[in-house]
Amino acid sequence: MARRMADGKRPSLAVEERDERGSAEARRLRRSGQVPGVLYGATHTEPVAFKVGAHELRRLLVGGAALFDVKIGGDKSVPVILKERQDHPVRGEPLHVDFLEVRLDEKIHATVSIELEGAEEAPGISEGGVLEHVARELEVEALPTDIPDGITVDVSHMEILGTLTLAEVPTIEGVEFLAENPEEFTIATIVPPTKVEEPEIEVETELVGEDGEPLAEGEEPPEGAEGEAAEGRGGESGGQDSPDSGDES
C-alpha cells in the first residue's frame, strides 16, 4: 500500500473576501471566472465569505491535497481542509466550496480517496474477470498533518471471485480508519465476466380459414382443411409425373 502525505510544503490558495450574497450574485461571479466559497474556523467568530479564481481553485482540487493553506486578502495564511464542494452536474466544474480551518495539534475527521493499483497483474483479471471498485472513499481520524492525500491499495494478488476488504489494508501510523466493521467494508471485488445468451427464436405458424384470413384464437379450422392442405402439398411434390407416363412404359 502506498500513500501520499500532506507535509510542511502545503499547497496554498489566495482568496478575496466578498460582500456579494445571493444566487444572482453567485451566478455573476461564476460568469466572471470566479467561484464563491465560505471559510469556517476557530480564529473567525463568523464564517467568512470569499471568492477565488476558478482556474486556481481547480488546480488545487485536482492536486488532491488533504491539507492546504488559505490566505484571505492581507491576513496571514491558515491551514484548512475541504469541508464541502458543489460541482456542476454536467461539466463537473466547482460551483461553491466550503473550507474548514483546523488546528495542527488537534485530530480531525476527514474523507480521503481510495485508489487501486496492480489490476493488470491480478490473476482474476487475466482469467477474464472484471474488477469492481466498490469503496472509493474512507473516513479517517488524524492530526491534519498526518491525513493522507489518498490511500493506494494493491489488488495485484486478487483471484476471480475475490473480495478485498478494509481489514486487509495495512494500517497507517497516526491514522485511524473510521469504519464500524472493517471485515465488511468492501473495497474491491473481481467478478466473472457476464455471459450473454442469445434468445431463442420461436417460429409460429398460423391456421387460416376458407377465406384465407388467420383464424381467431380458439377457432377450429374448417373440416378437411388440414387434410386438403396436406394433399395439396403432396400433389405439388408429386406433380412431376405425366398422366400418360404409364403408356410410355
N, C-alpha and C positions, 0 to 999 in steps of 0.2 A: 504494500500500500504506500502511496506517495501523498504528500500534502504540500500545499503552498501556504506559507505562513505570513501573516501581517508582521512587519518588522519596524525598526526605527525609521526607515525611509518610506514613510507612508505617502500615498498619493495625496495631493491637496487640490482644493477646488475653491476658487474665489467667487463669491456671490454678492448681490446687492440687495439691500433691504428695500422692500416695495410698500407703497401705500395703496396700490390698486387692490380692489376687492370685488368679488362677484364673478359670475361666469362670463359676462360680457367682457370684462377687463382681462380675464384669463385667456379668452379666445384672441383678444387683441395682442396679448403678449406672445402667444404661440405663432400668430401670423408674422410677428416681427422677429422670429427666430429665437425666442426665449421660452423658458419653462418656469412656471410658478412652483413654489415649494414652501414648506414650513419647517422651522427648526425648533425642536423641543429639547430642553435640557436644564440641568441644575443651576447653571450660572445665569440663566434667564428666568426671571419670575413669570414672564408671559411668553407664549410661543412667538417666534419671530418669523414674519412672512418675508420671503425673499424671491428673487428671480435670478436665473442663471442661463447662460448661453446654452442652447440645445446641443451644439457641437461639443462643447467642453463636457457637458453632463454625459452625453452618450459615450464619449471616450473613457470617462471614469467608470461608468457602469459596465462597459464591455471588458474592462480590465479585471473585473470580478473581485476587487479588494473588499475584504470584510470590514476593515477599519481604515478610515481616511480622515484628513483634516479639512475643516471648512473655515474660511475666513470671510466674515461679513464686513464689507466696507473697510474702515480703518481699524476695526477690532482685531485682537490677536486671534490666531487660529485655535480652534477647539477640536478635539478628537470626536468623531461621530461614527455611527453606523447607519445603514439604510433601514429605516423603520417601515416604510411602505412606498410603493410606487404604483402609479396608474399608467397603463400603456394604451395606445390607440389599438382598437380591436382588429384592425386590418393591417395597418402599416407597422405596428409594433413600436412606434416612437413614444418616448416618455411624455406624458401629458401633465403629470404632477408627481412630486416626490416629497416625502417626509423624512427628515433626518433626526436622529436622537443623539444628543450629546451624552458622552459617557465619561466616567472617571476611570482612569487606567489602573487604579488599585482596587477596584470592585468588580466581582464577577457579574456577568450579564448573560442573558439568554440571547441566542442568535440562530438564524437559519442559514445553513451552508449547503452548497450544491454537492451532489454525489455524481462522480464521473466514473466510467468504466474503461478499462484498458485490457489489451490482450485477447480481444474477441477473436481475432484472426487465427490464433493458435489453439483455441478451445477445441477439444475433440468433438464435442457436441455440435459445433458449427461445421467441422469437417465432414460430419456424417449427415449434413443437410438440415440440422436443427435451426431454429430461429431464436435469436436472443431477444428477450423482452426485458427492457429496463423499467422495472416496476416503481421503485422509490428513487426520485431524483433530488430530494432534499432531506435534510436531517436537522433537527433542532439540537443545539448543544449548549452547554454552560461552561464558561471560561472567563478568565481575565480578557479584556479587549485585545491586548497584545498577543494573546495565545489563540485567538479564534482563527482557525484555518480559513483561507480564502476558498478552499474546496477540498474535498476528500476524493482521492482516486483509488478505486478498488480493482484489483486484478481478477479477471474472470478466465484467464488462460487455462485453468485446470478443470473447468466445468464440463461435465458429460451431458449427453442428451437426457432430458427429463430432470436435470439437476436444478437445485434451488440454492441460491446464496442469500443468507440472512445476515442481519447486523451482528449476530453473535459470533460470526466467523471473521469479522473485521477487527484487526489489531487495535488496541486502544492507543490513544494519543496522549502523551504526557501533558497534564494540565487541562485536559479537555474531557468533559463528561457527556456521553451520548444520552440524550433525554428521550428514551423510548421505553415504554412500560414493559414490553416483553421483547427483548432482542431476538429471541428464537422465532418469533412470529413476524418480525419486521423484515419482509422480503425486499431485497434489493434488486435481484435479477433472477431470471429463470431461462432455461433453454427448452423449448417445446418442439415436438416433432413437426415436420412440415405437414401442411394441410393437404390431404388428398382430395382432388376434385373429381367426383364421379359424374360421368356423362349420363344424362337422363335417358331412360328407355323410351323409344318412340313407338307408340301404340298405333296400329293401323285399324281403323274402324271401317266396317262395311255397312252399307245401308240397304235395307229392303225397300223396294219400290212397288207401288200399286199398279193397276192396269193402265192408269193414265200416265205412268212414268214418273209421278211425283213421289218423294220419300214418304214412307208410312209414318203416322204419328206413333208416339210411344205407346206400346201395349196393343197396337192394332195388328191383326193377323194378315199375312199376305193372302191373296185370292187363291182358292183351291186349285192345285195343279200348277200354280205359277212357278214354284221352285223346280218341279219336275220338268215343266216345259222349258225353263231356262237351261236346266242341265241337258235336256235332249237337244236344245238348240246349240248348246256349246259342243255337244258330241257330234252333231251334224256338221258343224263348222270344221271340226277337226278331221272328220272322215269324208269331207266333201271332195277329196282328191280323185276318188274313183268315178269312172264314167258309167252311166246306167247300162251301156252296151258292152261293158268290159267282158261279160261272160261270153258274148258271141265271138269276140276276138280270139278267145282261147279255143 
